[in-house]
Amino acid sequence: MHGEYKVPGGKLVAVDVEVAEGRLVGAHLSGDFFLEPDEALGVIDRALTGLEATTPTGEIARAVEAALQAAESDGTLPGPAALVGFDPWAVGVAVRRALGHATTWDDHVFEVLRPGPLPPRTLAALDQVLTEELAEGRRGPTLRFWDWDERAVFIGSFQSLSNEVDPAGVAKHDVTVVRRISGGGAMFMEAGNCVTFSLVVPASLVDGMSFEQSYAFLDSWVLGALESVGVEAFFAGMNDVASPAGKLAGSAQKRLAGGAVLHHMTMAYDIDSAKMLEVLRIGREKLSDKGTTSAAKRVDPLRSQTGLPREAIVDAFDAYFRSRYRTVDSELRPEELERAEELVRTKFATQEWIARVP
């Protein structure tokens, strides 16, 4: 059995392995990584041999680390092993993929949804609905682009309503307050001022990954999409994407017990920062990492750096994703929209949910 894993920003790791009586035998590591000394390759291969075929990624990584340390201590290796472009955890992912416990992008066909403008709370409810649909096996992995025609502020599942949102600004600018099911920070969203998408994937795609690792993995295509519209971008911190001019985007996640992962990202296109400061209780220090130092300026990294209309950027992201992964066009089903509207009435529009962290 053969498994591969491309480390985000790193190298390709491949493992070929057999299983006998529930344990790994004949394991061989390969790839375009760098490893010193040469003897370390055999140490890693031997560390994999004998492990149970159900061993989680983290335990595989710890077995590799322990074997390398022991080999250094007993003189098998002349010094510490240097793993460049990969790490023991990447070896674990490749093993899990070889055994069929973890999947790759190529193992899935992604449904692409562009349903047009919807109310903000419906957009949030659809995150829950589509993630649950995947967990129940009624829908495949899905990429959904958002559009809306109301002014809204989306706050993270665990943020304090009173600390993040200014009621006076909400009333003045007729803002809909929405609490997401995912964590992360607040985002002020007017029609056409952001580029937002949700990606719903099976847990097998991020098998063994920490939240931080999965952010870079699920957003790796975004860096290529930004490059396609002329924006140099890189990961900044755990869940942000930035350019040399400042922050571009932030991601958030929610993992359901049923085996589905919700991952979404919002990118600033052209935000009225003065209005945003009246709605959100954020200081200028917070605002500065979004590319501006004055409340009189607009936060417009995508518009200013690309010179493109927002719709053209969304089209470019759509096209880039389709060029990289297997996709099919899809639509929201009537029963999914009905479920979303039911959740708006019973959850997302209720004060109990909106102010669940007062």
N, C-alpha and C positions, 0 to 999 in steps of 0.2 A: 504494500500500500504506500502511496506517495502523497505527501502533503507539502504545501508551500505557504510562506507568509512573507510579504514585502513590508519591512519595517517602515512606517511613515518617516520620511527624511533619511532613511537608512538603506540597508541592503536586503537582498533576497535570501531567505533561509529555507532550505528544503530538507525533508527527512523521508527516507525510505525505510520501511519497517515491516516485519511480519509479526503475527500473533500466534502463540502456541499455548494451549491450556490456559488461556486468559491472561497471558503475560507477553511483554514485548521481547522479541528476539531478532537478531540480525539487523539492529538499527544502524543506519548510516546517515550522518549529517553532511550536507554540502551547501554550496551557495557562493555568491560573489562577495561575501564579507571578507574581513581580514582577521586572522587569528594567529597569535604568537604565544608560546612556541608551537612548532608543528605538532608536537606530541599531544597537545591539548585536544586535538580532534579525536584521537583515539580514546582519551579520557572521557569525553562527552558521549561518544558512542557506547562505551562500557557502562556509563551512568544510566543510560536509558534501558539497557538490557536487564530484564527481570522485573521491571515495573509492571504493575497491573494495568491492563488495557483501559480501565476506567479512571486512572489517576488524573485528577484535575490539573489544569495548566500550572497553577501556583506550586503544587507539589512536585511536578516535573522540573520546574525551574529551580526549586530548592535542592532537588537531587543533583542537578547539574552543578550548582554552586558548591554544594558540599563535596562533590567528587573532585572538582578543580582545587579546592582548598586542601583536601587530603593529599592530592597528588603533589602539591607544592610542599606540604609538610614532610612527606615520606621520601622526597627526592625524585619521584617519577618525573616531575617537571623541574627544570633548573631555576625557575622563578615564577612569580605570579603570572597567570594567563591574562593576555590582553585581548578582549573581544571588541572589535571595532566595527560599527555598523549594525550590530545586533547584540542581544543579551540572552541569558538563560530563559527568560520569559518568552522570547521570540521562538526559541527552540520548542518550548512547551506548546505554543500555538500551532506550530508546524506539525508536531506529533498528533495533537488533537484533530487537526484537519485530515491527516493521513488516516486516522482511525474512524473518521466520519462523525465525530462528536462536535466538530466545529465546521462551519461552512465558509465559503468565500463569496465575493461579489458575483463571480461567474456561475455560482450554483443557483442563482435566483433570477427571475424575471420580474422587473419592477413595473408596477402600474403607475402611470403618470397622470395626475389630476390637475386640471386648470379650470375649476368650476365657475370662475368669475366672481364678482363682488358678492359678499355675504356679510351679515351683521357680525360685529366683533365677537359677541358671546357665542354665536353659532360656530365661528371659526375655532374658538377654544374648545367647544363641546365636541367638534369633529375630531380633534386630537384624541380625545378619550374614545370616541366611537370607533374610529379606524384602527386604533391600537387594540381595542378589545376584539374587533372583527378579525384581525390577524391572529390574535391569541386563540380564537375559537376556530380558526381554519376556514373562515368564510371569505377571506380576502388575502391576496398575496402582499408581499412587501410593496410599499407605496411611497411615492414622492408627490407631495401636494404643494402647489404654489398658492399663496394667499392673495386675495384682493378684497378690499373693503371700501365703503364710501362714507363711513362715519368717523368722527374723531374719537380716539380711545386711548386709554392707558392700560397696558397689560402688566400686572405685577406677578412676581413669582409666588409659588404655592406657600412659601414659608415667610414671606415678607410681611411686616407690620403695615396695615392699611394706613394708620394715622402717621406713622413715621415716613411713609413714602409718598402719600398723596395729599395735596392741599385742597380741601373742600371748596374754598373760595375760587381757586383756579378752575376746578372741575365745573362749578356752576357758571362761571364767567364764559368759559369756552365750550360749554355744552359737551362735556367729555363723558363717554361711557367707561366705567371702571370695570375691568375684567381681571379675575384671578385665574391663572393657569393651573394645570395639574402638575406642571414641572417646576423645579426650583429656578434659581437664577434671579436676575435683577429686573427692574422696571423698565418699560419702553413706552415712550410717547409716540403714537402712531396716528398721523392724518392720512387721508386718501392720497396715495402716490408719493409718500415721503420715505417709504422703506421698501426693501425687498425681503420677503419672508417666505420660508418654506418649512414644511414638516416632512420628516423622513421616518417611516415606520418600518422596522426590520425585525426579523426573528432574533431571539437571544443567541442563537447559534452563530450568528455573524460576528458577535463580539464576545464569543465564548472565552472565559478566562481573563478578559480585559477589565482593568479598573475603570472607573468613570473617566479619569484623566486620559488614559490610553485610548478609550473608545471615542472620546471627543476628537482627537487628532485623526483616528482611523476613519470615522464617519464623515469628517469634514475634509479629507484629503482631496476629494474631487473639487471642492470649492476653490482651492488655491489655483487649480488649473483653469476653472471657469473664469476666475478673476483675471488670470493672465491672458485669457482669450479676448478680454475687453480692454487690455492694456494696463492692468493694475498689478503692481508688484505687491505680493501679500505673503504673510508668514504667521505662524501661530504665536500668540502672546499669552502667557499664563495658561491656566487650565482649559478655558472655554472661549477664548477670544481670538479673533483674527484681526491683524493690523497691517498697515502699510507704513513706509517711512514717514508719511504725513500724519499718522495717528491711528486710533482705533477705527476699524471698519464695521465689525460685527461681533455679536455674542451668541453663544449657543446655550441650550438647556436640554435636560433629559428627564425622562421618567421611565422606569422599568416596572412592568407589571408581572405579577406572580405567574401568570399564564404563559410566560415565555415570549413576550413581545417588548420591544424597546421603542419608545418615542424619542426622537431627536429633532429639535428644530433650531433654526437660526434666523436672526433678524439683522439685516444690514442697513445702515443709515444711507439713504439716498439724498434727501434734501429736507432737513428738519429745521423748523422755526425754533431756535434755541431759546429765544426770549419767551415765547409762549410755553415752551416745555418747562422752563424754570418757574413759571406761575402755576403749573399743574403738578409738577413733581418737587418734592422737598430734597433737592440735590444741590450741593454747592458747586462753586466754580472749579474746585479741584477735581471733582468727579467729572465735570463737563470737559475739562482740559484733555482727558485721555480720549475724547471723541473727536479731537482735531480742532478745537477752538479755545480761545482764552477770554473771549468776550461774549456776554449774553446778547449783544447786539448783532452778533454774526450768526450765520446759518451753519448747521452741522451738515455738510454736503459732500462727504468724501467720494461717494460713487459718482455723483453728478459732475463734480469738478475734475475728478481724475480720469473720467471716461469721455465726458462731453456727449454722452448718449442719453436719450430719453429712458425713463425707467422701464418701459415696456420692452425696449430693445435689450436691456440688460437681462430682464427675465427670460426673454427669448434665447439669449446667448447661454444662460445657465441651463435652460431646458435642453438646448441642442448639445451642449458639452456633456451633460449627464447621459443623454441618449448615445453619444458617440463612444462613451466609455463603458457603459453597461447595457445589458439586454433589457429592453423596455417594450411596453405596449401602451397604447392610449386607453384611458379608462374614464369612467364617469361615476359620480356619486349615485348610489342607488336610492330609490324613494324611501326604502325602509331605514337607510342610514341617515338621511336628512330628517325623517320623522323622529328617530331616536335622538338625534342632536337637538331638535327643537324641544323634545320632552326633557332633556337634560338642562336646557336653558331655563325652562319653567321651574324645574324641581331643584336645580343646583346652581347653575352659573349666574342666574339673575337674582338669586336670593341673598338677602343681607347676611344670613347665616354663613354662606360660603364666602362672599366677598369680604366680610369682616371676621373670618374665622381666626385670623391673627390680628386682633384689633390694634 
